[in-house]
Amino acid sequence: MIKFRALIHELHSSIKQATNEVEAQGIKHINKFFEIIEIPTSDVSDLDDDAIQRIKTFIDSEDTESAINILNEHNEKLASNSQVKRVLKPKTMQMAFPDKDQNGPKISYVDVPLITLTPISSTKVQEVNIKASLEVTANDQNDLFVAFPAQSSGNIFSKSKEKNNANVEIEIKLQGDETPEGLQKLIEGYERSLRAQIPG
């Protein structure tokens, strides 16, 4: 026997969890078709010619402090260059296409994003139907309790046997959902880029 309120709460939690799991399928597209790469936040490497010339000038004039300041500034830029940002890069596969140039026929290779080759589909929970045969009772505090009816059966001398086939029927309807607009525009962008690379 369980409180009716607790039963409703558990049913609601289960339906919500099922809905979240269905919606989470869309997030899996990111892991399936993209990979995370790290790129530097800046392109600082060696000293440029102007900085080198200024250092030489300061050293020649025995102004070592100014020369050291330039080196320290450059070292700070190199330190900041160690910071990276994480970006998503589409997973690709290289495909060969027939092409030709001034020397005649040849094969050109194009990196094709996998997301442009696979149909993207998603679903959502449209409706949940729950049917059950329950016994409902109440206590002195007017708390409702529910339980499945006990199965009764006769003995060999009974004229009839009563059998209770109480059960629970749960029906969950899933409906195909449209591709999110952001994902659709992303795919269209990769398709335009792909068309520009394909020969012919």
N, C-alpha and C positions, 0 to 999 in steps of 0.2 A: 504494500500500500504506500502511496506517495501523495504528497500534497499536490493539489491541482495546480497551484501557482508554480511549484517547482517543476512540474511536468511541462507547463507552457514555457518556462524559462529555458529548460533544456532543449526543447524543440526549436525555440527561436535561436539559441546559440548554435545548434547543429545546422540549421538552414543558413545562418549567417556565415558559418565556416565554409559550407559548401559553395556559397556564392563567392566568397573571397578566393577559394581555390580555383574556381572557374575563371575569375577575373585575372588571377595570377598567371594564367597561361599566356596572356599578352606580354607580361614582363619577360617571359622566357624567350621571346623573339630577340631580345637584346643579347642574351648570352649565346643564342644559336647563330645569329648572323653578324655579330660584332665582337671585336676583341679590344681590350683596354691597352693602350700604349702610353708611355710617358715621354713627353718632349720638354726640352729646356724652355724656361720662360724668356730667355734672351739668348742672343748669339755672340756674346763676348768671348773672344779667344785671346789672340796675341795683341800686343801693343800696336797701334797704327803708326804710320810714318811720322805724323805730326807729333805724337807723344814722344817717340824716340828722339826726334830732333830737339824737342824742348829739354829732354833729360840731358842730352849732350851739351846743350848750351849752358844749362845750370851747372853741370859738372866742370865745364871749362872755366866758368866764372866763379868756381869754388862755392857755389850756392847748393851744397849737398842737401840741405833741408827741403828746398823746393823740389829737387829731383826725387827725394824719398817720398814726398807728398804725392807726386804723380804715380809712383809705384804703388803706394798704399791705396789710392783711389782705384787703380786698376785691379788690385787684389780684392777689394770689396766687391767690384763688379763680377769678378770671377766667382766669388763666394755666393753671390746672389744667383749666378748662373747655375749653381747646383740645385736650385729649386726647380721642380718640374710640375707640369700640369698633366692630369690624366684625361685623355680624350678617347672617344670610341672610334675605332677604325673598322670599316666594313670588311668582313672576311670575303676573300675573292678566290677565284680559280682562273687559271690562264687557259684561254681557248684560242685555237688556231682558226684563222679565216683566210680564204684565198684572196690574193691581192696581186697587183702588178705594178711595175715601175718602168723606167726607160729601158731596163735590161730584160724585161719580159715578166712572165708570171713568177710569183713568189708567195710565201706564207707570212702573214702578219699575226702577231700575238696580242691579245687584248685581255686585260685583267677584268673579269666580269664579277660584280658583287653577287654573292649567293642569294641575297634577298630579292634580286630581280628575277631569279629563276624558280622560286618556290611560291605557290599560292599561299597567301596569308589569310587564315580564317580564325574567327573567334566566336565564342558562344557566351550566353548569359542565362542565368536561371530565370525562366519566364513565370513559372507557376509551381507551387508545391501543394499537393492534396494529401491529407492524412485522414484515414478512416479507421476508427477503432470502436470496439464494443467494450465499454467500461462500466464498472459499478461505482456509483458516486455516493459517498456518505459524508456526514458532517459531525464535528465534535461539539462540545458545549460552547466553545469559542466561535462557533460558526465557521471554522476552517474546513474547507472542502478537501476531501481525500478521494482518490480514484484508485481502482485496482481492476485487474482482469478477473472476470467471473471464474469461480472455481469450476472445474470440469466435473460433472456428476455422471455416474454410470450405475446401472442396476446390477443385481446379481443374477445368478442362473435361474432363480425362482421368480424374478420380476416378469411381469407381462410385457413391459416395454422398457426400453433403455433410453434415457435422455442424454443426449450428447451435446456439448456446447463447443462449437467450432469457432469461438471468438479468436480473432487475430487482428493484426494491424496491417493496413495497406498504406504504403507510402508511394506516391507517384510524383516524380520530379520531371517537369517539362523543361527541356533546354531549347533555346531559340538561337538561331544563327544571328550574330550581331555584325554590324558594318565595321570595316576597318577604321580605326581612329583617324581623324583627318590629318593629324600631324604625321602619323606613320605613312599614310597614303601619299602625302606630299613628299616625304623623304624618299619613298620608292620611286615616285615619278621623277624626282631630281636625278637619282642614280640611272634611271632608264634614259633620260635625255643625255647624260654624260656618256652612257654606253653607246647610244646611237651615233654620237659624234666620233667615237673611236673606231667603230666598225667600218672597214673599207667598203667602198661601193656606194 
